[in-house]
């Protein structure tokens, strides 16, 4: 997020230079812990109070925190320092919006901690139930991320309101949605895992980046350790809050099982398993769908979507009928192959619907979305083929 013109009050003197770098462009006001009494010279309350614990007594720090709390609308407060007393942290947590940053830390750490606190409060856009559609690939390279992106854009074109659709890339170690869309990857689930109960609409707004196609994106920067440092509670909480804020949420889920996978699938309204028209991919899709049905008998039925259908009538790839025999169930639909459109959009940054709106992929995805909107999944149902 941009800090240009944002009003920040620093209680302490040792953080001014670091804060000026981390919060570039912010209007910084300073005070000392000994003299601060909850008054600011810029009239309105600051958008962030940054309290430095180093060099000040616990009594003065406690009084500074209490002074912030006495304000009619206490501003967000960030306490920074090393080996902070438990009593001081507990007093801080009584404020409406607050956080702690342990020293040592970098300018990037400070900016990341300040951003969610300074983001405006976001209220749910509506009281109507949100739709959550989850997309999984049966095998690697099946095109699940591209399908999820195009579904999100198609949904955005069919729903009114300013906060229509959010695409959430849960491939948190090496997801590609941000790169495909040319959008920033701002979601910091590893950091949020330290206090998942504090994930709310304001923090969600700090994590979100606007993407082409009229959608918002929640995606993480590449981190090979992300699955180890991100808790199930954080993943499920971010999904819960997103469904409170948006009309529709599209989840790009990893195909490998995680501790939170079944909970995500169980909470979805639609579950799409994307498969190519190759025998190994079809067998993998059949196995994955059967596993989900066995473990979630009352959950959303996995619907298999066949991707990269050949345009030609004759060729080595199985036909739709042959594919359904291999799957032992009916496919919910198919998406025609258009490599040029997909590659061009990925290189330009954005959905195929933006760069190649006449592509058959766009039409096929639109038809799929209309079909699913008209005939929602029935939980516990199965789509077998005799």
N, C-alpha and C positions, 0 to 999 in steps of 0.2 A: 504494500500500500504506500501511498505518498504521504509524507509528513510535512509537506510544504505549507507554511502558514498555521500549523497546528500549535496550540498553546500548551507548553509543558512547564511545570514548576518543579525545580530540583531542590530538594531539601538536603543540603550538603554542598561541599565545594569541590570534592575530588572527582566528580563525575561529569563536570561541565564539558570538558574537551571530548571525552568519549561519547557523551550523549549527542553532541553537535555533529559528530561523524555518523553515529548510528541513526539518528533522527534528522537526517539532512533536510534543511529548510524549515525546521520547526522554530517557533518563537519561544526562546528559553528565558525563564525567569528563575532567579535563585533566592534561597533563604537558608538560614542555618537552623539546625535542630533546636538550638538553645533559644532562638528568638521567634520561631514559627508558631503562630497562634491561629492558623486556619484562615489567614487573610492573604489576598492576592491583589496586586496593584493594577491588573488589567481589567478590572471590573467583573466580568463573568468568571465563573470557576474555570480553572484550567482543564484541558481535555485529558491530562495525565499528571499525577503527582508522583515524582520519582524520589523515593526516600533512600538515602545512602546510610547504611548502618555503620560503616567503618569510621572510627574516630569520634563517635558520639556515644553518650551514656545511654544505658537502657531506659532510664527515666525520661530523658529528653526525647528519645525515639518514641516511647509509649505515648507521651504527651502530643507529639506531632501526629501520630496515627489517630489519637482521640480527637484532635482538632479537625482533622479531615472529616471524621465521622459526625462532627457537630454541624457541618454545613447543611443547608436545606436540601441540597441534592449532592451528596458526597461524590466527588470526581473519582474516576478509576485511579487506583494507587498501586504502584509497583515498589516493593521493598527489595533492595539488593545488598548483598554482603555475604560474608563467610561465617559459618557456625552461628547462625541466628538463634537466639533464645526461643524456646518453645512458646513461652508466654507472649512474646512479641508477635510471633507468627499467628497465634490464636487471636490476638487482638486485631491483627490485620484482616483475618478471615471474616470478622464480623462486618466489615464494610461490604456494601452491595457488590462491588466489582474490584477485585484485588488479585495480586499474584506475587510470588516470590521468585527471585533469580539468584541462585547461589554463585558466589565468586569462586574461582576466576571465570570470566566470561569474555566473549569477543563482541565487537560491534554488531556482528550478525546475530548473536544470541540476544543482545539487548533489543535490537529491532524486532526480532521474532517474538519476544515476550511482550513488547509494547503494542504491537499491531492489533492483536485481538482485544486488548483493553480499550484502545482508542477507536475501534470500529463502532459505528452507530448501532443502537439497539435495533434489532430486526424483529418484527412481529409476524406471525403466520399470515399469509396472504388471504386465507379463506378458512372456513370451518368445514368445507366439504372434504371427504376422505381422499387421500392422495393415492395414486396408482404407483406401484413399484414393480418394474419389470427387470428381471435379472437375465443376463446373457452369459453363457459359458461356451467355451470351445471344447469339442470332443477330443481334439488333438491339437498340438501346437501348429500355428500357421493356418488355422481353418478360416481366419478372417473375422473372428468374434468381435474384436475391437472395432473394426470398420462397421460391422453390422450394428453394434451398440450405438456408435456415433450417428449413423444414418437414422436409426429408430428414434433417437433423442430429437434430432432435427425434424423428423416427420411429425412427432408428437407436438413439438413446439409450434408447428404450423397449423395445428388443429385445436390448440387450446388458447383461450383468451387470458389476459392478465399479464402483469410485469414479471412475475416469478413463476414461469410456466413449467420449465423442465430443467432438471439438474442431472448431469451425467457424472457418475461416481466411478472412478477407476480404482478397483480394489486389488489390482496387480501392483501392490505398494512397493515391491522391490525393484521392478523393472517395467512398469506399465508404459504403454506407448501412446495413450490417448492425447496427452498434452503435446507431444511432438507432432502427431498427425494433425491436430487442430491448430498448431502454432500458438498455443496459449501457455501462460505460466503454470507451473506445478507448485501450488502454494499450500497444499494440505500437509500439516505437520502432525500426523497421527502418533508418531513416536513420542513427541513432547506432550501431546494431549493425553497419552496413556498414563502419565504420572498422576493425573487427577481427572479421570473420564467423567465424573459426575459434574464437572464444571463446563462441559461442552454444552453450549446453548446456541441460540440463533445468532447472537453477536459473534461468537467465536467461529461459527459456520461461515458467516459473512466475511471474516478475515481470511478464511481458507479458500474461499471461492474465487475463481477467475472467470471473466467473461470470455466466451469462445464464439467463433463464427457460427452462424446458423441459428442464432437466437436462443442459445442455451448457456447455462452456467456449468462450470467444470470444477469438480473436486478431484485433484490428482496429486500424487506425491512425487517429489524428485527422486531420481534413481538412488537406491540405498540397498545394498546387498544384505544388510542386517535388519531390514525393516520388519520382516515377519517375526523376528525374534524379539524386537523391542516394542512392538505394537500389541496392546492387549485386546482381547475379545471385547471387553467392556467398551473400549474406545471405538472400535469398529461398529458395534451395534448401536452405540449412542449417536454416532455421527449419522447413521442411517435413520434413526428415530427422529432426530431433529430435522433432517432434510425432508422427511415425509410430512412434518408439521408445517414446513415453509413452502414447499413446492406442490404444484398440481400433479406432477409426475416425476418420478425418480427412475433413471435407468442405470443399472449396476453392471459394470463390466467385471465379472468375477473370475478369479483364477481357476483353472481346471483342476489343479492339485488341491487336495483336501487340506483345509486349515481348521483350527479349533472352533472357528466361528462360522464355518461354511454352512452347516445344516441350519443354524439359526437364521442366516441370511436367506437361504432358500425357503425356509418355512414361512418367513415373513413376507415373501414376494407374492404378488398377484398373478404374475406370469413368469414362467421359467422357460427360456429358449436355449436349447442345446444346438450349437452350430456345427454342422458336419460338411466336409467336402464329399464329392461323389467318387471316392476311392474305397475299395473294400476295407482296408485297415481303418479308415476314418468311420465308415458306417458301422463296423463291428464295435469300435470304441464308443460311438454314440449310443448304440443299443445297450452296451454294458453300463454306461454311465446313467442312462435313463432308468434302467432296471434297478440299479443301486439306489437311486434317489427314491423310486417308488417303494422299495423295500424299507428304507430307513425313515421315509416320511409318508406313510400310507394315507394320512389325512392332509397332506400338503398340496401345493399346486402341482398339477400334472406336468411333467417335463414334455415340452413340445419340441420336436426335432425340426430344425430348419436346414434345408439343403442349400449350400452356398456354391457359387461358381458353376452354375449349370451351363453346359455347352450350348452355343447357339446352333450348331449344326445338328442335323437330324441323325446322321450316322457318325459313329466314332467309337473309340475304345471305352469311354466312360459309361457306367450303367445308366439306364433310363430311370425316370422317376418311379415307374412301376417296379422295376428290378431293385431299385434302392429300397423301396418300402418292403419288399419281400425280405431283403437282407436285414432290415431294421426290425421286422416283425411288428410293425406298427405304421400308421399313416404319418406322413410328414405334414407339418402345418403349412408349408409353402416352400418355394424355391426362389433363389436370387440368381439372375443370369450373370454370367461372367462378363466383365468389362475391365480388363486389366489396364488399359490405357487411361480410363477415367479414374480408376482407383489410384494409380501411380501418380498421375498429374495432380490430383487433389492432395495426396500425401506430401508431395514435393512443394506445392504452393502453400500448404497449411490451411486446412479447412475441410468441411464435409464435401462429399461428391455432389450433394444437392446444391452447393453454392457454385462450384467450378464447372460442373457438367450436369446441369439440371435436366437435360434430356436423356441422360444415361438410363439404360434399362434397369440398372441397379436402383435408381431413385424411384422409378415406377413400381418395381417389385416390392421395395421396402414400404412404399406408400400403400400398396394393396394389402400387404401383411398387417400394417398398423390398423388400417380400416377394418380388416377382418377381426383382429383381436379386440378392438374397441367395441365392435358390434356383437361379438360372441366371447365374452370373458371366460376364462378357464373355470371349471368346476372342480373344487378341491376334492382330491381323492379319486378323480376320474382317470381312466387310462385309454389310450388310443391304439389298441392292438389291431393287427391285421391277421386275419385267419390264414 
